[in-house]
Amino acid sequence: MNIPRISLIGAGPGDIELITLKGIKAIESADVILYDALANEELLAYAKPEAIKVYVGKRLGKYVYTQEQINYQLVQLALDYGHVVRLKGGDPFVFGRGFEEIEYVRSFNIPCEVISGVTSAIAAPASVGIPVTTRGYAESFWVITGTTKTGELSNDLRLAAQSTATVVVLMGMSKLDQICEIFTEYQKQETPVAIVQNGTRDNAKYLVGTIEDIGAKVKTQKLSNPAVIVIGEVVSLHPEYIETYLKEEIRTMRG
């Protein structure tokens, strides 16, 4: 009988080449894989032919399994089959409820390894040429969830809006208007914004704008989750932003 153990793996932001080598090796040795909606299914090709694959994703409030049921399955499948891989999008410790899962597993004295992944908070902006920090533009960055446990916006967003840092919001598209309202309260309606949908994937889409006009642009272009919202001066480095906004400013200055 195989010894029960769990590998909690970050699958990265979508591009299958952005998973770690350690993550691939864990998938290759797995007896069971529980994978999320944001984990690229192409990664399952690395699994053994006989490995059991279970989809446990959550999308737009629709759950195949509740979190409690996922926790239970992790333990039961490890006891029944041995090595269970829990494959989560991005990094499992960045709004992925990863710690809740390993805490539950370890309460049954089952060993659990955490294999970090590339977070979309950095990789999605980078995939379209936007750094989260760079000299002269941003000395730090915030990563904030757009959906807290209560369903409300995080209070941290108001603090972030008052800083000069880059603000990256995950799972926030349904609250984009509210987010923009908060920045507007602090007279930041001209702050550059980028939306990156399906960042690093073949079907990626993005647009750039400002706090003032990004909502209208999103509706016109029909961007939606999964997407990363990037707010801050670093977005002004993107060629499209320069073409759309900075050239207009130069023309205005020249009269």
N, C-alpha and C positions, 0 to 999 in steps of 0.2 A: 504493500500500500504506500502511495506517495505521501510525503510529509506535508501537512497543510501549511501554506504560507501565502501571503498577499504581496503583490507589487502594485503600488499606486503610481501610475505613470502619467506625466504630462505629455500629451500628443503633439503639442505645439499649436500654432495658429491656423493650420490648414494645409499648407504645403507639406507633403509627406517627407520631404528631404530635411525639414526643420525639426524632426524628432531627433533625440540624442541616440548615439550608438548604443548606449546602455539600455535605453528604452526598447530599441529593436531587439536586442539580445533577450530581454525579458519576455517580449511577445513571442519570440521563437521557442522559448522553453515552456510557455503557458499551457496548462491543461484546460483552462477555462478563461474566456475574456468577456468582461462586462464593459461595454463601450457606450459612450455618450453621443449625442447628436452632433456636437462640434468636433468630435474626433473623426478624422478622415478615414472612411471605411476601407480605403485602399491599403491602409496599414495592416488590415487583417490578412492580407496575402502573405505576410511574414510568419503567420501562425502555422503550427503543425496541422496537417490535413484532418486529423482526428480531434483537434481542439474544439471545445464547445464555445459557440459565440452567442452572446445574449445582448440584445439592444435594450438599454435602460435609459434612453434619452428623454429629455424634457424640452419641449418647444412651445412657445407662445401659451404657456399655462397648461399645456396638455402633457399629462404624465402617463407613461407606460407603467411605471412603478413609482410608488411614493419613496421618499428617502428612507423611511423605516424599512420598507420591503427590500430596498437595495442593500442596506446594511445587513439584513437577515440573510440575503442570498450570498453575500460575500463570505460569511461565516459558514453557512451550510455547504456551499459548493467547495470551499477549501477543505472542509472535513470529509466530503464525499470523494473529491477528485485530486486534491493536492494543490498545485500552484495555480492561483487565480490572479489574473491581471485585471486591474481596474483602470481602464483607459479613459482619460478625461481630456477635454480640449484645453489648449493653452498650458498653463501651469496649475496643478491641482490645489495649490495653496493661495491662488489669486482668485477669490470669490468662487472657488470650486467646491466648497464644502468638503474638501479633502481631509481636513483634520478631524471633522466629525466622524468620517468613515473609519479612519485608522484608530481613533479613540474607541469606537465600538468594537472593532476587530480585536484590538489588544486586550479588551476586557475579557476575552475568551482565551487569552494567552496564546494567540496565533501571531507568529512573527509577521511584521509588516515593513516592507521597504518602500521608501519614497524616492522616486526618480523624477527630478524636476524637469519642467518643460519650458520652452520659449513662450513667453506671454504675448498675447496679441496687443497688449497695451503698448509695447515697444515695437514689435515686429510689424503690425499693420501700418502704423505711420511710416516706418522705415521702408516698407515695400513700395511706397509711392514717393519716397525721397524726402520725408519729413522727419528730422531728428527730434527727440523729446527734449534734449538740451543741446545747446551750442553756445560758444562764447559770444557775449554781447546781446544775446536774445533771451536765454533762460538758464538760470543757475540750478534749478531743481524742477521736479515734476511731481504732481499728485496723480494717483490712480484711485478713482472713486467709483463705487458701484452706483448705477442708476436705479437699482431696485433693492431696497433694504428688506429685512425680514418682515417689516410691517407693510411693505409696498410703497412707502413714502420715499422721497428723495433724502439722501444723507445730509445731515446738518453740516458736514464737512465741506459741502459744496459752497456754502456761503463764505466760509473761511478761505477756501481756495480762490474764490472770485475776487477777494481783496488782495491777493498776492500777485507777484509778477511771474510766478511759476507757470509752466505748461500744465494744463489740466486735461487729463485723459479720463473719459467716462466710459465705462463698460456697461452694457445692458441698459442703455439710457435712451434709446431712440423713441420710445413711447412717451418719454417725458422731455423731449427736446425743447418744446415751447416753454415749459417751466424753467428749464436750465437757462435758456436765453433770457427769460424774465429776470432771473437772479442777477445775471451779469449786467443787464441793463440798469438794474437798481443801483449799481455801482459805477454808472456812466461808462460802461465798457462795450457799448453797442458797436463800436468800430473794431473790436478785437477780432483778429483772424480766426477762422474755424475751418476744420476739415472733417469730413465724414468718410470713413473707409469701410465699405461693406465687403464681407468675405475676403478680408485682407490676406494676401499671399496665395490665394487660390486662383485657378484659371478663370473663374467667373467674377473676379474682383471688380468692384466699381468704386469710384470716389468722386467727390466734388469739394471745392473750396469756396469759402464765402466769408461773411462776417456775422457776428451775433445778430445784427440787424436784419440780414437777408437770408440766412441759412435755412430757416424754416420754410420759406417759400421755395427755395431751390430744391430742398428735399422732396417737397410735394410734387414739384414739376418733374423731377428725375425719378421719383418713386423709389427712393432708397429706403431700406428698412433693416431690421435685425436679420442676421448678426452683423453688427457694425460697431466701430469704435469712433467716438467723438473726441476730437483733439482741439483744444482751445488754447490759443496763445500766440505770441509773436513768432514762434518758430514756423508757423504755417505760412507766414509772409515770405519765407524762403522758397516756397514752391513756385516753379515757373508759371503755372496757371494763375496763381495769385498775383504775381508780379505783372503778368500780361493784363489781367483784368482790372486790378486796383491801383497798383503803383504807377503805371504808365498814365492812367487817368489823372492821378495826383500831380504828376509832372506837367501834364498838359495844362492843368488848372493853374499851377504856379506860374507857368510861362505866359498865361493870359491868352 
